Amino acid sequence: MAHARAAGPPRAATRRRWWRLRQQWRMVGVFEVNQEHEFYHLTCMIKEGMHAAIQTTMETSGQDTPAGGQFRLRQTHEGFEMQTFAASVFAKLRRSLDIPSDEYMNSFCSEDCYLQFVSNSKSKADFFITNDKRFFLKTQSKREVKFLLSNLQAYMDHLEKYPHSLLVRFLGVHRIVIPNQMKKYFIVMQSVFYPDDRIDVRYDIKGCEVGRWTDPDKGGKQILKVLKDNNFKGQSIALGQEASWFANQVKVDAAFLQGISVLDYSLLLAHQPLHRDELEGKYSFANLVIRTTTSVDCGGSPTGSDPSITPLVAETMAEGASDPTEEPQAAAQETNGTSTETRRDSELQEFLEHHRRLLPNCRNAIHVVDGPEHRYFVGIIDIFTVYGWKKRLENAWKCVRYPGRVFSTVRPSKYSHRFCQWIQDHSQ
């Protein structure tokens, strides 16, 4: 008993030490926007405005507004005004991602402080993250917001056709107006790197070489390093059976961005080793059923109102049905084989037409692809740069400045092809 009492304090100290280390690791690259932070009062206003906007959307959830309508909700609060654009459209997208409104509100409006993201990114925008690190808030220019809203219908159509698209999910567009002080637009995005507990390296990939190197040792420990293309040399994205799906989905998404004249987008990429329980449970029957139901339901169920078990799981069930007592039942089912076969063929055809995959059974499954040994977090971001006259001039200048070298400012068709080629060359 005395030995147990003596062992108690050291164990408690060890737990506290591990908790402190976890907290330090969790806060790498972010600062808490507390009362001493310059943006504290701004984030308090955002919380209050978001709470009212989400509450209003919940109360009017059945009144869908066409994406092109750019419906603007104005709500006046003490000392500021919050404007919300196309609220019902983004609410519909959140529902398709299985993000309940109460969870969404809790992430944005809890008593916990927002976090400010600090990295080696060249972006001049302000980044805030909800305390659970699930959602990003990023300030945007009026031009960028106008571009997103003008292409919102096309964006939603693309996600409806390809519900497992790698494009970042925009979940809201807002504007906060503080009289005589500021007018800021900001967008809400689902974090690609969620949950990030075990991620230790991140990449931003554009498929070019000029300016695409980051010194991993520069900037100090509190800066979250996002490495680039040249840092990735000699490595590969080891996805196994998912490699062809991944490369093809990137082509589909890049073709969409080319169609709206966008360039300079990036693939965010991170990975972590799969734990033994994740490896062992990945192909269990129960796991496959959950994954398949999720994969079919994402973005709306297929043709039927009841989320059926797709052919992928049906085949797994057939492979596992080795019990001889099941043979009479199988024989009875064979009489209706033609209609069942037709239904399965139809389901499989729809599954393939929409380029779905078997999503992993985890949070943020849209942006997670499991390989044989690693879990990869992937998403295409920064889709606001249009190939206008400024970029054409920049292209002409870089052709003179970097003759024969590969840089990012090129026409969208060339950028898309090169981007896809990089993915193809580095996936296996």
N, C-alpha and C positions, 0 to 999 in steps of 0.2 A: 504493500500500500504506500509506504514511504517512497519507494522507488517510482511509483506511478505519479505521486505528487511532485517529486523532483523533476520528472520528465515533462510535466505539464507546462511550466513556464517556457522552457526552450521551444516546445512545439508551437505554443502560441506566438512566440517571437518569430519563429520561422514563417508561420502563416502571415503575420503582419509584414514581414520583409518581402514575401512573395507578392502580397497585395500592393505594397508600395512600388515594387518593380513593374507589376502589371499596369498600375496607374501611370507610371513614367513612360512606359512603352505606348500606352494608349494616347498620351498627350504629345508624342513626337510629331512635329509638324503642325501642331495646332496650339492656339492659346484660348483660354476661356474668356469670353466677353463678359467679364464681371463688372461690378460697379466702378472700378478704377479704369476700365477700358474706354477709349474715346468713342466707340460705337455702341456703348451700353444702352443709352437712351434711344438710339435708332432701333436697336434690336427689340427693345421693349415695345416700341410702337409697331414694329412688324408683327410681333406676337399678338398684340391686341387686334390689329387689322386682319391677320390671318384667321384668328379665332372667329371673328364676325363673318368673314368671307366664307369659311368652310361651313359654318352653321347655316348660313343662307343657302349655300349649295345643297346641303343635306335636306333642307326643307323644300327645295324646288327640284329635287333630283329627277323627277319624271318629265321635266320640261326641257327636252334636248334642244339645243340651239345649233343650227348648221355651222360647221367649222368656219366657213367663209364669212359668217355673219359678224365675227369679232365683237360679240356682245360685250358691253362694258358695264360693270356694276360699280357704282360709286357709293362709298360709305364714309360718312363724316364722323370723326372722333374728336376728342378734345385735343386741339393743337395740331391735327393733321387729317389728311384725307387718304383713304386707301381705295385704289381702283383695281378691279379684277377683270381680266379679259377672257372671254370664251369659257366661263367657269364651268358650264355644264359639259362642254366638250372634254375638258381635261378631267372632270369628275368621271366621265365615261371611261377614259383611258385608265384612270386609277382603278376602277372596278375591274377592268379586263386584266389588270396585274394583281388582282386579289389584295388590294390595299384598302381595307375598310376605312371609312371616313373618321371613325373614332380613333383608330391607330394613327392616321395621318394628322389629326388634330393634336393628339397627345405628343407626337414627335415635335411639332412646331410650337405648341402652346403650353408645355409643361413648365414647372417652376425652374427647371434646370437651364443654365445659361447656354446660349449658342456658343459654338466654337469658331474661331477664325482660322482659316486654312492658310498656312505659310509654306511656300515651296519655291523652287528655283524657276518657276514659270515666268515668262516675259509679259504675260497678260497684265494689263493695267486695271482689270476689273477687281472688285472686292468679292471675296469668297467667304460665305458663312456656311457652317454645317450644323444640323440639329445635334443635340447633345448625344443622341444614340448613333450618330454618324450615318444615318440612313438616307438623308436628303440634303442636297446642296441648294444654297441660294446664291445666285451669281448676278451681280449688277451688269446690265447690258445697255448699249446705246439705243437711242430712239430708232435709228436705222435698222439695227439688228432685230429689235422687237417687231418693227413693221414688216421686215422680211419674213420672220417666223409666222406672224399672223396671216400674211398674204399667201403663204404656202402651207398653212395649217391643214386645209382640206386634203392636199396631196400627201402630206405627212401622215395623216390619219388613214387615208386610203392605203398607203403603203404598209402601215402596221396592221391593218385589217387583213390585207392579202398575205402578209408575211409576219404572223404574230410572234415568231421567234427571231425577228430581225435584231441585228446587233447595234442599231442606232440607239443613242442615248434617249431615254424616255423623259420628255418634258411633261411636267405634271401641273404646271401653273405659270401664268404670266401676270405680273402685278406692277403697279406704280404707286409709290408713296410720295405724297406732296405735303411738305411742311412749309407753310406760308413764309415768304421772305427768307427762306433758308435753303431748301433743296427740293429738287424733283428727281427722283431716281426710279428707273425701271429695273425690275429684277425678275429672273425666271427661277422656277423650282425644277430641279432635276433629281432623278433617282441616282444615287451613288453607284458607280460601276464597281467600286472596291468595297462592297458591303457584304458580310462583315469582314473587317480588316485585321482581326486579332492576330492572325498568323502570317500576314503578308509582310515581307521584309524588303522587297525590291519591286519597283514599278517602272514601266516604260511608256514613253509617248512615241509612237511610230508613225512616220509620214511616208516612208519609202524613198527617201532621198539622202544625200550625204552632206551638203553644205550647211554648216551650222548645226549639225546633228550629233554633237558630242557634249556630254556633261561630265565635269570632273567630280567623281564620287566623293572626294575628300574636301571639297570646297564648301564653305558656308556654315560649318558648325553642325553639331548634333541635333539642334532644335529645328533645323530646316529639313523638310521632307524632300529628299532627292527623287526627282523623276528623271530617269535616264532616257537616252534617245537611241536612234537607229545605230549609230556607230558603236555605242556601248554594247549592242546586242550581237556584234560580230562573233561568229563561231558558235552561236547558240541556235536552238530551234524550238518550235512550239510542238511538243510531242503529244499529239491528241489521239494517236492510234486510229480506231475506226471512225472517229469524229472528224478527222482531218479533211476529208473530201467535203463533208457538210459545211465545215467552217469556211473553206476556201470559196465554195459556191455561194454561201450566204453573203460573204464580203463582196463578191461580184455583183449580186443582186442589189445590195445596199449602195455600192459605189455607182452603179448604173442609175439609181434613183437620184443621187446627189449630182451626177453629171447632167441629168435631165433638167435640174433647176439651176445649172451653171455654177455649182459650188466647187471650190477647191480648198486646199490647205487644211483639210480635216485630218484627224489623227485616230489611230487605234490605241486606246489605253489598254495596257497589258500588264498583268501581274500573275504570279503563281505561288503556290504553296504545296508542300508534300501532302498526299492523302494519308490520313491515319489508317492504322490497321482495320479498325472497325468500319471505316468508310469504304475501304477496299473490299472487305468481306461482305458487307451488307449491300454493296452496289447492285448485285445481280440476284438478290433474294427475291422470291416470288412476291412477297408483300410489298417490297420496295418497288418492284416493277409495276405492280398495280397502281400504287400511288403516283409514280412518275408518269405513267401513261395517262391516267385520268387528268393530271395536271397539264400534261402536254396537249391534250385534246381540248381542255377547257380554256386554255390561255388564249385570249383574244376573242372569246365567244366559242360556244360548243359547235360541233360540226353540223350535220344536217338535222339530227334528231334533238328533241328537247331533253332526253335522258342521256347523260354522258356515258356512252357505251365503251366497252373495252375494245380497243382497237386491235387490228390484226397482229401488231407486234406482241401484245400480251397474249392474244389468243394462241399464237404459235408457241409461246412459252408454256402456256397451259397444256397444249397438246404434247409437247416434248416431255413435260413432267408427269403425264398421265400414264404411268407404267403399271398401275394397280389393275390386275386382271378383272376385278369385280366391276370395273368401269366399262368393260367391253360391251355388255348388253346395252348400256345407256348410249354408248357411241354408235352402236348399230341402229338403235331407234332414231337417233338424230340424223342418221344418213338419209332417211326418207325425205327429210326436208333440206337435204344438202344443197340443192340447186339455189334455193332462195337465200340460204345462209351464205353460200359462196358469193352470190351476187352482192349481198349487202356488205360483206367484208371487202370485196373488190372495190366497191364504191367508196367505202371508208378509207381504204388504203390509198386510192387514187386521190381523194381529197386531201389526205394527210401529206402526200407527196407534192401535189400541186401547190400547196401553201408552204412547202419547204419546211415542214416541222421536223423537229428531232425529239428524241426522248430526253426531256429535261431532267436534270439531277434533282434528287429529293433534298433540297436545301433552300435557305432564304436567298432571295435575289437570283432565282434560277435562270432568268432571261440572260443575265450577264455571266453565267458560270458554265464552263465546259470542262468536263472531267476527262483527262487522259488516263492511260494505264497506271501512272504513278503520281501525277500531279493534278491539282485543281487549278484551272486557269480562269482569271477574271478578265473579260474582254468587252469592249464597247467602243463605238465610233462616236467621237465628240467633235466640238468646234465646227459646226456646219453652217456658219453664218458668213463666210467669206465668198463673195460673188466675183466672178471674173469680169469686172467692169473696166473702165478706161484707166483707172489708177493701177490696177493689177497688170494691165497690158503694158503700161509704161514701165512698171517694175520688172516685168518679164524681159523687155527690150534692154534695160540697163543691166540685168543680171547675165544676159547672154554675152554682153561685152565684158562684164566684170569677171565672170566665171566660165570662160569658153571651154566647152567639152565636159563640164562638170554637171552633176545632178542636183538641182535646187528645187524648192517647193513651188515657186510661182510660175506655173505653166498653165496652159489652157486645160479646162476640166476633163476633156477626153484623154489627154496625155496623162494627167494626174491620176485619173481613175485606173487606166491601164497599168501604170507603174506601181500604184498602190496595191492592186490585186496581184501583180507579179511578185512583189515582195512577200506578200502573204503566202503565195503558192510556193515560193522558193524556201521559205522558212518553216513550213508546216510539214509534219511527218506523223 
